[in-house]
Amino acid sequence: MLVEAADWVVCLTSGAATDDDAARLAAWRATSPAHEAAFREVAGVRSYAHVAKNTRKPGMVSRRAVLGGGATAAVALITAGVARPPLGLWPSFAELTADHRTAIGQRYAFAPVTGVKVEMNSRTALSLIDRVAEGSRGVSLVTGEAFVTAGQLREPFRVDAGSVSASTREAQFNVQRLIGGVRVACVTGTVACSGSDQPILLRANEQVFVASGGVIRRSAIDAAKATAWRRGLLIFEGAPLAEVVDQINLYRSGRIVLARSSLGALPVNAVFHTSRIEEAVPQIEQLLNLRARHLAGGVVLMS
C-alpha cells in the first residue's frame, strides 16, 4: 500500500498532474482508512508547506527514493518545486491533496458540521481542520473563494486563509485568497477576524482586506455585489486591476499576467459574466486601452 501511495506522491509532484489524477487520488484515498493513512505517511501532508519553504533546490525523486531514502526528505525535495507552480498553470501540491477541490467553472457546496454550509467557487481548494489537533472546527482555504453560512452554533466555526482566520457563531460571510492578500466580507451577523496586528470585528456590509505585506484595509461594501459570483457575475467598482485579474483567473484555464506591476493599480469599473469569461480580456483592453498577447498554455500577457 505504501508503494501505491509513493506512486501518487511522485505523480502529483511531477508538474503534469491533472484534474483526473486528483479525482482518482481522492477515490483511492476514500477506499479505506488504511489507504488514507498510507498516503499521509508518505506525503507528509500536514508538514509539507514548512518543509518546502525551507528547501531551496528540488531534484528528481523516484518512488524508490520516497520509500528507501526516507519519505520526509524525498517529499521535501519534490514538493519545493510544485508548492507554487509557475503562473499557477497546474494545481499545486496543496490543492491536489486538499479535502475538497473544484475545477474551472465548477461549484460545490457541503456541510462540514451541523449548522454550517460552505459554498466553494470555481478553482477553489480547501481542507477540513482537525478539531482534535487544532482545538477548533472549521476549514482551511488553500486557494480560491468560499461562502459560509453558519447559524446559531454553540462553538465558533472558522475559516483559515493564509495568516488570516475568520470565525463566527452566526453569520454569512465570504473569504477570498488572492495573490495580493486575503479578503473577508461579512453579509449578515458578525465575523471576528484575527491574524493581523489587532483583531477586527466585521458586521453586515463590511469587509477587510489583509495584504500580503501586512497592510489592512477595512471598508463598507454592498454585500450583494461582493458575493455576486454566486449569481454568475463579477462586479467591480473602482477595483485595482490586479485584484480583478486575480478573480477572473478563477474562471479560466491558463493565466492572465500583467506585464508591469504598475498596471495593477489601474481602477476597473465593469461587470463580467462568469459563464462568458472569455469576453473579459477584450473588455479590459477597451476599458483601459491595454493590449493583450495570447501565448501558449492559455497565458495572456497584458501591457
N, C-alpha and C positions, 0 to 999 in steps of 0.2 A: 504493500500500500504506500509506503514511503517512496518507492520508486516512481509510482504514478504521480504522487504529489510533487516530486522533484521535476518530473516532465512538465507539469503545469507551471512551475516556477520559471523554468527555462523558456517555455513558450511565452508566458506573459511578459517577461523582461527582454524579449528578443527585439522589440520595436516593431514587430509585424503582427501583433495580436489584433484580432478583430472583435466586433460585437458578437459574432457567432461563437468565437472562442470563449468570450466572457459568459455567454449563455450556457455553453457546455460545461464550463467550470462550475457555474452555480448549480447545475443539475448534479454534477459529480459530488460536490460538497454536501448536497442535500440528501444524497443516497443513504448516508448513515453517520452517526456521531463519530465513528472511527475515521471516516474519510475527512470530516471537518478537522478533527484533532491532528491528523497526519499533515494536512495542508498547513495548518497554523504552526506546527512544529518545524516544518521545512522552511516555510516562507518567513517566519518571524514577523507576522503581520503587524503586531502591536508595536514593535520597536523599529520597524524598517525606516521610518522617516528620520529618526535620530541617527541611525547608522548611516543612511545615505548622505545626510548633511555633513557628516564628518569623514566622508570617503571622497577623495579628490579624483582619482583616476580609475574608471571602471575598466574591466577586462572581460574577455570572452570566457564564460564559465559553462561547463558541461554538467550533465546530470551527475556524472561520477564525482565532479568537484563538489557539488552540493551535498552528496551523501558521504563521500570519503574525506573531504577536507574540512568538514565542519559546516553545518548549514548556515550559521550566522555569518561567518567570514565570507562565504561564497555569495550569499544573498546581498551582503553589503556592497560587494563589487558590482553585481549586475543591476541592483536597484538604483545605484547612483546615476546610471546613465538614462534611466527612464522615470525618475521621480518627477521631472518636469520635461516632457518631450518637447523638442524644438517647435515653437509656434503652436503647440497643442495639436499637432497633426494626427496623433494617435493617443488613445487613452493612457493615462499614467498608471503606474503600478497601484497607487492608492485607489484610483477609480475602478480598476479591474477587480480589486479584491474587496470593494465595498459591499455591504449587505444588500443595498438596493441601488439600481442604476437605470437611467432612462437613455434611450438612443436619441438621435437627432429627430425632432418633430414628435417625440413620444412624451406622454404624461402618465403619471402613475400616482394613485392615492392608496393609502393604507392606514391602519390604526395600530400604532406601536404599543399603546396601552389603552385601557378603558378610559373613555372620555376625551381622547385625543385623535385627531385626524391630521395626517400630513399629506400635502399635495406636492408632488415633485414636478418641476418644469422640465422642459427639453434639456437634454445633455447634462443631467444632474446626477450626482452620486452621493450617497450618504450611508453611514453605518450607525448601528444601534450602540448606545452607550451601555456598557456593562454596569448594571446597577450595583452589584456587589463590590466590584473593583473600584468604581468611581464614586460610590456613595450617593448616587442620584439616578434619575431615569431621564432619558432623552435621546437625541440623535446628534451625530457629528456630521456637519455638511462638508463633504470633501471638495465638491465643486458644484457650481450651478446655483439653483434657486429653489426655495421651498416655502410653501404657505402652510401655516399651522393654525388649527382651530382647537382650542382647549377650553373645556367647560367645567367649572366647579370641582376642581381637583383638590384632593386632600394634601397632596405633595406637589411641589412645583415640577413642571416639565420644562426641560431646557434644550436649546439648540446651540451647539458649539460650532463656530465658524472661524477658523484660524485662532487668533488670540481673543476673539470676542465670544461672549456667552450671553444668550438671551433666555430668560426664564419667566414663567408665569403660572398662575393657578387658574386664571380665566381670561382669555383674550383671543383675538385673531391677529396674527402678525406674519410678516413676510421677511425672509432672510435671503440676502444675495451675497455670494462670494465673487468679487470682481478682481481683476488683476491689480487694480489700484487700492483695494481695501474691501471692507465689509459694510453692507448697508442693512439696517434693521428698521422696518416700517411697521408701526402699530395701527391697526384698523379699528379694533374695539378693545375695551378693557385697558389693562396696564401691563407693561413689559419691563422687567428690570434687566438692564444691560451692564455687564461688567467686562473687565479686561483692559480698560483704558485707565488713565490716572485716577479718575473718580467715577463711581457708579452713576448711571443715568437711568431715570425712570421715565419711560415713554408712555404717553396717553394717546387716546384716539386721534388720528390725523397728525401724528408727529413721527419723525424719523431721525435716525442718527447715522452718520457715515464716519467710520473709523478708517482713516487712510493707513496704508502700509507703513508710512513714516511716522505714524502716531498722531497726526493732526485729526481733530474731531470737529465735525460739522453737524450741528443739530438744527432742524428746520421744521416748519409746518408743511403739511402736504395735503393733497386731495387723495385720500386712500383709494378711491375708486380708480384713479388714474395710475397710482403706484402699483396696483395689482391687476392692471388691465390685461396682462398676459394670460390670465385665467379665462378671458373672453376672446383671446386670439389677437390682441392688439398690443403694440408698444407705443406709448405716448410720451413724448419728450417736450418739455417746455424750458428752453434755455439750458439744457443739459450739456456738459462738456462732451465733445466728440469722442474722446477716449472711452467714456462710460457707455456711450451709445453703441460704439463698435463692440465693446465687451458684451453687451446684451444681444446684439444682432448675431454675434458668433455662436450663441447658444443654439441657433435655429438653422445653421447651415454647415455643410461639410467644408473642410479647409479652414481658412482663417483670413480675416481682413486685417491688414497690417498698415499702420501709419508710417510713412517714410521719415517723418520728422516728429519728434516728441512735442514740438511747439503746436502742431496741428491738433493735438489732443485737447487743447483749451478752447477751441472754437465752439461757440454755442450753437445748439441744434434745436430747432422747433419743427417737429414732424410727427406724423403718425404712420406706423408701419403695420401691415397685416402679417402676422407670423405665417399664415398659410401661403403668402406670396412674398416671402422674404427675399427672393432673388431681385425684387424691384428696389430693395433698399439701397444698393450701391449706386445705380443711376440717379436715384432721388438725391442722395448725398452729394453726388457730383454736381448736380444742378443747383442745389441749395447753397453749397459752399464754394462753388466754382473750383472744384478739385478734379484731378484726373486719376482714373483707376486703370492699373495694368493688371491683366489677368494672367497669372502664372500657373505652372503645373501644380497639381495636388489641391486645386481649389483655393490657392493663395491669391489674394487680391491686394496689391500694393497701391495705397492712395497717397497722392502727392499734390 
